[in-house]
Amino acid sequence: MLARQAVGVLAVLLVAACAAADRQWQSGTWISVGTTTTPWVGDPSAGNRPMTPGPIAGGSSMTEVATYVIETTALRLELQGIEPIAGGKNAFDLEVKIGAPVTLALEGKRTVFVKRSNGKEQRLLLTKKTAKKPS
């Protein structure tokens, strides 16, 4: 029984590692960082509620999330954090330096992964993708 569970866990980890290795990584530059409010991300202080596909029901409270802009040679990407800012700071914001290079991978229509300085990946929501005009 324990051996079966270990094999299952190993298979999940292997699939996750392969997915990360298959990403098409590219280079970009941090252009801006800021915050916005959204009804689409739940307030972590509100307890354990199931994730919903729409605005949080039963209230008009808006949650503050981080926003980012990254430019590549061909695209301008406007991104949003998928976790609320807690205590006034998002830990990822501390690593963002405007004008600094960033490694990113677009995945699907709405997801961008960014490599953090510690080697881990940060998932962000793609809110707008604009093709840059050739210079």
Long-range contacts (C-beta under 8 A, 24 or more apart in sequence): 20-121, 23-105, 23-107, 23-113, 24-105, 24-106, 25-103, 25-104, 25-105, 25-115, 26-72, 26-103, 26-104, 26-105, 26-106, 27-72, 27-101, 27-102, 27-103, 27-104, 28-70, 28-71, 28-72, 28-77, 28-101, 28-102, 28-103, 28-104, 29-70, 29-71, 29-72, 29-99, 29-100, 29-101, 29-102, 30-68, 30-69, 30-70, 30-96, 30-97, 30-98, 30-99, 30-100, 30-101, 30-102, 31-69, 31-70, 31-71, 31-76, 31-98, 32-67, 32-68, 32-69, 32-98, 33-66, 33-67, 33-68, 33-69, 33-93, 33-96, 33-98, 34-66, 34-67, 34-68, 35-64, 35-65, 35-66, 35-67, 35-85, 36-64, 36-65, 36-67, 36-80, 37-62, 37-63, 37-64, 37-65, 38-62, 38-63, 38-65, 38-80, 39-63, 41-65, 41-81, 41-82, 41-83, 41-84, 42-84, 43-84, 44-84, 44-86, 65-90, 66-90, 66-92, 66-93, 67-127, 68-96, 68-124, 70-102, 70-104, 70-112, 70-114, 71-132, 72-104, 73-132, 74-131, 74-132, 75-129, 75-130, 75-131, 75-132, 76-129, 76-130, 76-131, 76-132, 77-104, 77-106, 77-112, 77-126, 77-128, 77-129, 78-126, 78-127, 78-128, 78-129, 78-130, 79-112, 79-124, 79-125, 79-126, 79-127, 80-124, 80-125, 80-127, 81-124, 81-125, 82-123, 82-124, 82-125, 92-116, 92-122
